[in-house]
Amino acid sequence: MISLTDFLIVSVALFCIGLYMIVTKRNAIQILIGIELILNAAILNLVAFGKYDKANNSGQIFALFAIVLAAATTAVALAIILNVYRRYKTIDPNDINKLRD
């Protein structure tokens, strides 16, 4: 049987990989994937703690709402990235220094 510690180790690994991807920020897609990895680490924690708390299912229910929120956030972020690419012809955050002309 998988213990709670195993879930937490995987969650910490996902969080660290996501944080590394955000800090190195080579392009906007990489930052978006890093944010998604961090959200997935948090969702994994919610589900893991919910699995070991047999009294209620609040962890799984909150995780479901977090998954829906992450999907909506990703759709909006991809739309913003596409609009930035159309205007500046790059998705490198360091090259985009002006939002208004």
ZAZALO-739121 format. One record per residue: residue number from 1; x, y, z of N, C-alpha, C in turn; chain. Coordinates in steps of 0.05 Angstrom, whole numbers. Last residue first. Layout:
+-----+--------+--------+--------+--------+--------+--------+--------+--------+--------+---+
|   k |     nX |     nY |     nZ |    caX |    caY |    caZ |     cX |     cY |     cZ | c |
+-----+--------+--------+--------+--------+--------+--------+--------+--------+--------+---+
| NUM |      X |      Y |      Z |      X |      Y |      Z |      X |      Y |      Z | A |
...
+-----+--------+--------+--------+--------+--------+--------+--------+--------+--------+---+
//
This chain:
+-----+--------+--------+--------+--------+--------+--------+--------+--------+--------+---+
|   k |     nX |     nY |     nZ |    caX |    caY |    caZ |     cX |     cY |     cZ | c |
+-----+--------+--------+--------+--------+--------+--------+--------+--------+--------+---+
| 101 |     42 |   1020 |   -535 |     59 |   1036 |   -554 |     51 |   1065 |   -553 | A |
| 100 |     46 |    978 |   -479 |     32 |    998 |   -494 |     52 |   1012 |   -512 | A |
|  99 |     82 |    943 |   -458 |     55 |    932 |   -462 |     38 |    952 |   -478 | A |
|  98 |    149 |    928 |   -467 |    128 |    949 |   -469 |    101 |    936 |   -474 | A |
|  97 |    181 |    885 |   -466 |    185 |    904 |   -446 |    165 |    927 |   -446 | A |
|  96 |    195 |    824 |   -483 |    171 |    840 |   -483 |    173 |    860 |   -460 | A |
|  95 |    241 |    796 |   -473 |    240 |    812 |   -497 |    215 |    830 |   -498 | A |
|  94 |    230 |    766 |   -427 |    251 |    786 |   -426 |    251 |    805 |   -450 | A |
|  93 |    192 |    728 |   -443 |    184 |    750 |   -425 |    204 |    772 |   -423 | A |
|  92 |    183 |    705 |   -507 |    204 |    708 |   -486 |    196 |    732 |   -469 | A |
|  91 |    153 |    700 |   -550 |    140 |    694 |   -525 |    160 |    694 |   -502 | A |
|  90 |    145 |    742 |   -608 |    161 |    727 |   -589 |    145 |    721 |   -564 | A |
|  89 |    116 |    779 |   -637 |    129 |    757 |   -651 |    149 |    743 |   -634 | A |
|  88 |     82 |    817 |   -615 |    111 |    821 |   -612 |    128 |    800 |   -626 | A |
|  87 |     29 |    803 |   -631 |     37 |    831 |   -630 |     68 |    833 |   -631 | A |
|  86 |     25 |    747 |   -628 |     16 |    761 |   -652 |     27 |    790 |   -654 | A |
|  85 |     42 |    739 |   -575 |     58 |    730 |   -598 |     51 |    743 |   -624 | A |
|  84 |     -1 |    761 |   -547 |     25 |    773 |   -544 |     43 |    764 |   -567 | A |
|  83 |    -41 |    724 |   -563 |    -43 |    753 |   -570 |    -17 |    767 |   -567 | A |
|  82 |    -21 |    677 |   -539 |    -24 |    679 |   -568 |    -27 |    708 |   -578 | A |
|  81 |    -22 |    691 |   -485 |      3 |    685 |   -498 |      1 |    687 |   -528 | A |
|  80 |    -78 |    695 |   -478 |    -61 |    718 |   -474 |    -34 |    714 |   -488 | A |
|  79 |    -92 |    642 |   -487 |   -103 |    663 |   -504 |    -87 |    688 |   -502 | A |
|  78 |    -65 |    617 |   -445 |    -58 |    611 |   -472 |    -68 |    632 |   -492 | A |
|  77 |    -94 |    638 |   -401 |    -66 |    644 |   -405 |    -56 |    638 |   -433 | A |
|  76 |   -145 |    616 |   -409 |   -141 |    645 |   -410 |   -112 |    652 |   -415 | A |
|  75 |   -132 |    561 |   -402 |   -144 |    571 |   -427 |   -141 |    601 |   -430 | A |
|  74 |   -112 |    561 |   -350 |    -94 |    553 |   -373 |   -106 |    563 |   -399 | A |
|  73 |   -157 |    573 |   -321 |   -134 |    591 |   -320 |   -116 |    586 |   -344 | A |
|  72 |   -189 |    528 |   -330 |   -198 |    554 |   -339 |   -175 |    574 |   -341 | A |
|  71 |   -157 |    489 |   -305 |   -163 |    487 |   -334 |   -172 |    514 |   -345 | A |
|  70 |   -156 |    507 |   -252 |   -131 |    506 |   -267 |   -136 |    504 |   -297 | A |
|  69 |   -211 |    501 |   -239 |   -199 |    528 |   -239 |   -173 |    528 |   -255 | A |
|  68 |   -215 |    445 |   -241 |   -231 |    462 |   -260 |   -219 |    490 |   -262 | A |
|  67 |   -179 |    433 |   -200 |   -174 |    423 |   -227 |   -189 |    440 |   -247 | A |
|  66 |   -205 |    456 |   -156 |   -179 |    466 |   -164 |   -172 |    457 |   -192 | A |
|  65 |   -251 |    423 |   -153 |   -254 |    452 |   -160 |   -227 |    464 |   -168 | A |
|  64 |   -225 |    376 |   -138 |   -240 |    377 |   -163 |   -244 |    406 |   -172 | A |
|  63 |   -204 |    390 |    -89 |   -186 |    384 |   -111 |   -200 |    385 |   -138 | A |
|  62 |   -251 |    394 |    -59 |   -235 |    418 |    -64 |   -215 |    414 |    -87 | A |
|  61 |   -264 |    340 |    -60 |   -282 |    359 |    -71 |   -267 |    385 |    -78 | A |
|  60 |   -221 |    317 |    -33 |   -226 |    309 |    -60 |   -244 |    329 |    -74 | A |
|  59 |   -227 |    342 |     18 |   -202 |    345 |      3 |   -206 |    338 |    -27 | A |
|  58 |   -277 |    326 |     37 |   -273 |    354 |     29 |   -247 |    358 |     13 | A |
|  57 |   -299 |    279 |     54 |   -287 |    280 |     27 |   -281 |    308 |     18 | A |
|  56 |   -288 |    253 |    121 |   -302 |    270 |    101 |   -286 |    269 |     75 | A |
|  55 |   -263 |    209 |    148 |   -287 |    222 |    159 |   -302 |    239 |    138 | A |
|  54 |   -216 |    190 |    129 |   -240 |    176 |    121 |   -265 |    190 |    130 | A |
|  53 |   -161 |    213 |    106 |   -181 |    224 |    125 |   -208 |    212 |    116 | A |
|  52 |   -131 |    194 |     65 |   -125 |    184 |     92 |   -143 |    195 |    113 | A |
|  51 |   -151 |    222 |     22 |   -152 |    193 |     22 |   -148 |    182 |     50 | A |
|  50 |   -139 |    275 |     34 |   -167 |    267 |     34 |   -170 |    237 |     34 | A |
|  49 |    -84 |    275 |     26 |    -94 |    278 |     53 |   -124 |    271 |     55 | A |
|  48 |    -86 |    266 |    -30 |    -72 |    248 |    -12 |    -82 |    250 |     16 | A |
|  47 |   -114 |    310 |    -50 |   -125 |    283 |    -54 |   -112 |    264 |    -34 | A |
|  46 |    -79 |    352 |    -34 |   -107 |    352 |    -26 |   -119 |    323 |    -28 | A |
|  45 |    -32 |    338 |    -60 |    -33 |    339 |    -31 |    -62 |    337 |    -21 | A |
|  44 |    -49 |    344 |   -113 |    -40 |    317 |   -104 |    -40 |    316 |    -73 | A |
|  43 |    -57 |    399 |   -114 |    -80 |    381 |   -118 |    -73 |    353 |   -108 | A |
|  42 |     -3 |    416 |   -110 |    -23 |    423 |    -89 |    -47 |    405 |    -90 | A |
|  41 |     17 |    396 |   -157 |     28 |    387 |   -132 |      9 |    393 |   -109 | A |
|  40 |    -13 |    424 |   -194 |    -17 |    395 |   -193 |     -5 |    384 |   -167 | A |
|  39 |      8 |    475 |   -186 |    -20 |    470 |   -180 |    -26 |    440 |   -177 | A |
|  38 |     60 |    466 |   -205 |     56 |    474 |   -177 |     27 |    469 |   -169 | A |
|  37 |     48 |    454 |   -259 |     60 |    434 |   -242 |     57 |    440 |   -212 | A |
|  36 |     27 |    504 |   -275 |     10 |    480 |   -275 |     22 |    458 |   -258 | A |
|  35 |     73 |    535 |   -272 |     50 |    541 |   -255 |     31 |    517 |   -253 | A |
|  34 |    103 |    510 |   -312 |    112 |    510 |   -285 |     90 |    516 |   -265 | A |
|  33 |     72 |    522 |   -357 |     75 |    494 |   -349 |     85 |    492 |   -320 | A |
|  32 |     80 |    578 |   -357 |     54 |    567 |   -354 |     54 |    538 |   -346 | A |
|  31 |    135 |    581 |   -367 |    125 |    592 |   -342 |     97 |    580 |   -337 | A |
|  30 |    136 |    558 |   -418 |    150 |    545 |   -397 |    140 |    555 |   -369 | A |
|  29 |    108 |    598 |   -446 |     97 |    571 |   -444 |    110 |    555 |   -422 | A |
|  28 |    143 |    641 |   -444 |    118 |    642 |   -430 |    105 |    615 |   -427 | A |
|  27 |    212 |    620 |   -434 |    190 |    631 |   -450 |    164 |    629 |   -434 | A |
|  26 |    248 |    615 |   -393 |    258 |    618 |   -420 |    237 |    629 |   -438 | A |
|  25 |    250 |    615 |   -330 |    233 |    630 |   -349 |    246 |    635 |   -377 | A |
|  24 |    272 |    598 |   -282 |    290 |    600 |   -306 |    277 |    615 |   -329 | A |
|  23 |    228 |    600 |   -248 |    251 |    617 |   -242 |    269 |    619 |   -267 | A |
|  22 |    193 |    562 |   -270 |    185 |    590 |   -268 |    209 |    608 |   -264 | A |
|  21 |    222 |    515 |   -265 |    213 |    523 |   -291 |    205 |    553 |   -291 | A |
|  20 |    227 |    512 |   -209 |    251 |    515 |   -226 |    244 |    525 |   -254 | A |
|  19 |    174 |    503 |   -195 |    187 |    527 |   -186 |    212 |    532 |   -203 | A |
|  18 |    166 |    452 |   -219 |    151 |    475 |   -227 |    164 |    501 |   -220 | A |
|  17 |    202 |    422 |   -188 |    206 |    423 |   -217 |    191 |    448 |   -228 | A |
|  16 |    179 |    428 |   -137 |    206 |    438 |   -143 |    212 |    441 |   -172 | A |
|  15 |    129 |    403 |   -144 |    131 |    432 |   -137 |    158 |    443 |   -143 | A |
|  14 |    144 |    350 |   -156 |    129 |    366 |   -175 |    131 |    396 |   -169 | A |
|  13 |    169 |    338 |   -106 |    184 |    337 |   -131 |    170 |    353 |   -153 | A |
|  12 |    126 |    342 |    -71 |    149 |    360 |    -68 |    166 |    361 |    -94 | A |
|  11 |     95 |    300 |    -91 |     85 |    327 |    -92 |    107 |    348 |    -89 | A |
|  10 |    127 |    256 |    -80 |    120 |    262 |   -108 |    111 |    291 |   -110 | A |
|   9 |    125 |    260 |    -24 |    151 |    262 |    -38 |    146 |    268 |    -68 | A |
|   8 |     71 |    253 |    -13 |     83 |    279 |     -7 |    110 |    282 |    -21 | A |
|   7 |     63 |    199 |    -28 |     49 |    221 |    -42 |     62 |    248 |    -38 | A |
|   6 |     97 |    176 |     10 |    102 |    173 |    -18 |     88 |    194 |    -35 | A |
|   5 |     70 |    189 |     58 |     97 |    199 |     53 |    104 |    197 |     23 | A |
|   4 |     26 |    157 |     57 |     22 |    186 |     54 |     49 |    199 |     47 | A |
|   3 |     40 |     96 |     21 |     36 |    112 |     45 |     33 |    142 |     37 | A |
|   2 |      9 |     44 |    -15 |     24 |     69 |    -17 |     19 |     86 |      8 | A |
|   1 |     17 |    -24 |      0 |      0 |      0 |      0 |     18 |     25 |      0 | A |
+-----+--------+--------+--------+--------+--------+--------+--------+--------+--------+---+
//
